Amino acid sequence: MRTTIDAGGRVVIPKDLRERLGLRPGQHLDIAVLDGRISIDVTGVGMHLETRGDVAVAVPDEPIEPLDAETVRATLEQLRR
């Protein structure tokens, strides 16, 4: 797919790709140059560890949507393709 860079340096990711990757407005992305190419990666959610009782628990630094069975099924199906 082709796209362009506007005068402000912005690149539009085509809607089809945004939908396939589950990208949404305001989402953070990492951008880097790797082997002479631009690489754009979806950033993960920042986490920190909290001790709850005798157990260390990973806690997200920002609110995240709960994971449901349908999301897991759809992800597995997508990975199988």
C-alpha positions as CSV (number, residue, x, y, z in Angstrom):
1,M,0.0,0.0,0.0
2,R,1.2,3.5,-0.7
3,T,0.7,6.6,1.4
4,T,2.2,10.0,1.6
5,I,3.9,12.3,4.1
6,D,2.1,15.6,4.6
7,A,3.8,19.0,5.1
8,G,3.7,18.4,8.9
9,G,5.6,15.1,8.6
10,R,2.5,12.9,9.3
11,V,1.9,9.6,7.6
12,V,-1.6,8.2,7.3
13,I,-1.9,4.4,8.0
14,P,-4.6,3.2,5.6
15,K,-7.9,2.2,7.2
16,D,-7.6,-1.4,6.1
17,L,-4.3,-1.8,7.9
18,R,-5.5,0.1,11.0
19,E,-8.5,-2.3,11.2
20,R,-6.5,-5.5,10.7
21,L,-4.0,-4.4,13.4
22,G,-6.6,-3.0,15.8
23,L,-5.0,0.4,15.8
24,R,-7.1,3.2,17.3
25,P,-6.8,7.0,17.6
26,G,-4.5,8.2,20.3
27,Q,-2.7,4.9,20.5
28,H,1.1,5.1,21.0
29,L,3.5,3.7,18.4
30,D,7.3,3.2,18.4
31,I,9.0,4.3,15.3
32,A,12.7,3.5,14.4
33,V,15.1,3.0,11.6
34,L,16.1,-0.6,11.1
35,D,18.5,-1.6,8.3
36,G,17.6,1.6,6.4
37,R,13.9,1.1,6.7
38,I,11.3,2.7,8.9
39,S,9.8,0.4,11.4
40,I,6.5,1.2,13.2
41,D,5.6,-1.0,16.2
42,V,2.6,-0.9,18.5
43,T,3.8,-0.2,22.0
44,G,2.7,-2.4,24.8
45,V,1.1,-1.1,27.9
46,G,3.5,0.0,30.6
47,M,3.5,-2.2,33.6
48,H,4.9,-2.2,37.1
49,L,5.0,-4.9,39.8
50,E,3.1,-4.6,43.1
51,T,3.3,-7.1,45.9
52,R,-0.1,-8.3,47.0
53,G,0.3,-10.6,49.9
54,D,3.2,-12.9,49.1
55,V,2.7,-12.6,45.3
56,A,4.1,-10.1,42.8
57,V,1.4,-8.9,40.4
58,A,1.9,-7.0,37.1
59,V,-0.3,-3.9,37.1
60,P,-0.8,-1.8,34.0
61,D,0.2,1.9,34.2
62,E,-2.9,2.9,32.3
63,P,-6.5,1.5,32.2
64,I,-6.9,-1.4,29.7
65,E,-10.0,-3.2,28.5
66,P,-10.8,-6.5,30.1
67,L,-9.9,-9.5,28.0
68,D,-13.0,-11.5,27.0
69,A,-13.4,-15.0,25.3
70,E,-14.4,-13.5,22.0
71,T,-11.2,-11.4,21.8
72,V,-9.1,-14.5,22.6
73,R,-11.0,-16.6,19.9
74,A,-10.5,-13.8,17.3
75,T,-6.8,-13.5,18.1
76,L,-6.2,-17.2,17.8
77,E,-8.1,-17.4,14.5
78,Q,-6.0,-14.5,13.2
79,L,-2.8,-16.2,14.2
80,R,-3.8,-19.5,12.6
81,R,-4.1,-17.8,9.1
